[in-house]
Amino acid sequence: MNSPVNYMQRLRIDDKELRARRAFYEITDEDLARLAGLRAFGERNGAAIVDALYQLLLEQPESRTFFPDDNTVSHVKAKQRDYFLGLFQGRLDLAYVEDRLRVGAVHERIGMPPKLYIGAYSRYLRLLFDRLLAELPVDEAHAAYRSLAKIVAFDKGLAIDTYIAANLNTVARHQAAIRELSTPVIRVHRRILLLPLVGTVDSHRAAQIMETLLLRVVEEQARAVIVDIAGVPTVDTMVADHLLKTTEAVR
């Protein structure tokens, strides 16, 4: 299951990795203190910024499909307001990372493509900048925006990591399924197995064939194995060598 804890383990995010990421994004203690000081700003402006963000998402046909009814929209807006206020916590620890990974995991789970996620963040930052300029002196607004841009970039990096990790996990599952389908070992009679081979047999696949066949031989206590190579397009010396090694291993 793709939970935030699983993602943290898969991405190897610990205190050391967190420090490295924080340094790369140049998030200083001063930035965090500035964000904590803007908590009241976040509480005043959160609802309006979230509404403006979802105006974009609901106007575009591709992103609108992820919000099929009013209940869904109300729910995600509430979650987004929580996320928004989280920007002004003034802390950046592993609990913060876990919370932000949860956001990325939700977007990945519902199938929202990264292009929409990143596009939404682009509007997010513009809305933040406009609100900051409207409420603060110019120099303070720019300083606040720089701190917010850093933490938002940090969050985006975590979200993209969840997309990549989830996709790699999906690819691995698909490859395992393909291997299983491409190397079927069939019980045709008591203690007699059939291994029909289809397609090219290279070194990597040969190792998989041997592993799969040996497991089934042990499970079935097989006394005979029939290897059908009619579906192998080319049986050269390399393929023959693989088959001989498999035969010896079975013996």
VENMO-V540747 format. One line per field, one symbol per residue. phi: phi as a letter, one per 40 degrees, with the letter a starting at -180 (. if undefined). psi: psi as a letter, one per 30 degrees, with the letter a starting at -180 (. if undefined). burial: b if it has 16 or more other C-alpha atoms within 10 Angstrom, else e. Layout:
phi=???
psi=???
burial=???
This chain:
phi=.ccdcccccccfcbdccccccccccfccccccccccccdcccccbdccccccccccccccdcccccbcaccccccccccccccdcccbcgbabcccccccccccccccccgccdcccccccccdccccccccccbbddcccccccccccccccdccccccdcdcccccccccccccccccccbcbbccadgbbbbcbbgcbbcccdccdcccccccccdcfcbabbbcbccccbbccccccdccccccccc
psi=kileeeeeeefhjaeeeeeeeeeefhjleeeeeeeefgeeeeeefeeeeeeeefeeeffkeeffffifleeeeeeeeeeeeeeefffgfgliaeeeeeeeeeeeeeeeefgkleeeeeeeeeeeeeeeeeeeefflleeeeeeeeeeeeeeeeeeeeeeeeeeeeeeeeeeeeeeeeeeeefikjkjfljgklkjkkkakjaeeeeeeeeeeeeeeeeefhkfkkkjjgfgjekjaeeeeeeeeeeeeee.
burial=ebebbebbeeeebeeeebeebbeeeebeeebbebbbebbebbeebbbebbeebbeebbeeeebbebbeeeeebeeebeebbebbbbbbbbbbeeeebbbbbbbbbbbbeeebebeebeebbebbbebbbebbbeeeeeeebeebbebbbbbbebbbbbbbbbbebbeeeeeeeeeeeeeeebbbbebeeeebbbbbbeeebeeeebebbbebbbeebeeeebeebeeeeeeeeeeeeebeebbeebeeebe
